[in-house]
Amino acid sequence: MATRWGICSAGKISQDFAVALKTLPAADHQVVAVAARKLEDAQEFATKHGASRAFGSYEELARDPDVDVVYVGVIHPYHLKTCLLFINAKKNVLCEKPLAMNAKEVKEILDAAKRNNVFLMEAVWTRFFPASEEIRRLLARGEVGEVKVVRSEFAVPLMHVPRAVQKELGGGAMLDVGIYCLQFTSMVYHGEKPESIQATGVCFESGVDETVVVTLKYPGSRLAVFTCSAGVQLPNEAVIAGTKGTIKVPYPMWCPTSLVMNGKETQYPLPEPSMPLNFLNSTGMRYEAEEVRQCLLKGLKESTIMSHTDSLLLAEVEDEVRRQVGVVYTQDCQ
C-alpha cells in the first residue's frame, strides 16, 4: 500500500519534494493532500502535483484521516508550531531542516513525538543520497584508515533572499547552509559530541550571521573545520582525510552526485525531474522520502540514519556557534 503524503505549505521546497516523489513508484508514494495559508495556492499546487485535496489551513490537513505522514516545508521559525500541530494530531512528520530555531525548540518537538508515539525525522536529505551511503560504507570498512580531519564548506550569495538575511524569518548562514557542513561532520564522526567548538564570524546589518568559520575538536586528536556563508560563493566541496587516504565530495557537497576516493571518481546520478525544479538536484529528496516509508513499514518512530539524537546534537552545536558569533533570535529569549 502506498505511503500517503500530506504537504504542508505550497512553497518552492514543497514543490520540489512533490516532483521528487514522482520519481518513485506511484504504488509506494502518493501526494494526497496539500495545505497552504491561501486556499488558491493549495489548489494550484494540488492541480499541478495530482493531490486530490487542497486546504486553506494547516489544521484541516492535520484532521485529514487519509494522510499517513506530513512533509513540513514552512520556513524554520514556524517549524515548532507547525510540527506540534501535526504531532498532536497523531500525524507522522518529515520536517525540513533545521528542525527548529534552537535546541530548546528541538527538544519540545522530540518530546511531543515520543508522547504521541508518532514517527518524526528532520529532513537532512543529504544523508540518504547514494553518495552518502557509500561514504558510510567506505568509512565502516576502514578504507581511509583513522579519520583525522573533516573539511567542508557551503557558501552561496543569498543577500537577495529575504528568508536568508532577515532575523524574523530565521535568516543566517549557520541555520540555512552551515547545517549541511555540520551534519556532514557529524555523520563522519558517528554523531559524537565535539570536545570543543570555536566559531568566528561576521554578521549582516540585520544581526544574523553572514559568514562563519567553525573548528570542532573531537576526542582522539580529530578535527573538523567548516566555512558557511550567505554572502559569497565558495567551491562547496568536502574532504574526509584519514591515515590511509582521502574521500573528496566534489561540488555540490550538499546534494552530491560523485565521490573521489584516493583519486578515483565514481558517479551517482540522480533521476531526471518530470517538471522544472526550484533548487539544484531536488529529485534527491526521493531518498529521504523512501527512508520515511521504510521506517513506517517497520513501525519505527525515528530513523537510525538521521535519529532524534542526531537532530538534537546539530541544534546544540548550532546554538553554541551562534552564541560565539553573537546571533540571537527572538526564540532564544522565550
Secondary structure, 3 states (H helix, E strand, C coil): CCEEEEEECCCHHHHHHHHHHCCCCCCCEEEEEEECCCHHHHHHHHHHHCCCEEECCHHHHHHCCCCCEEEECCCHHHHHHHHHHHHHCCCEEEEECCCCCCHHHHHHHHHHHHHHCCCEEEECHHHHCHHHHHHHHHHHCCCCCCEEEEEEEEECCCCCCHHHHCHHHCCCHHHHHHHHHHHHHHHHCCCCCCCEEEEEEEECCCCCEEEEEEEEEECCCEEEEEEEECCCCCCCCEEEEECCCEEEECCCCCCCCEEEECCEEEECCCCCCCCCCCCCCHHHHHHHHHHHHHHHHCCCCCCCCCCHHHHHHHHHHHHHHHHHHCCCCHHHHC
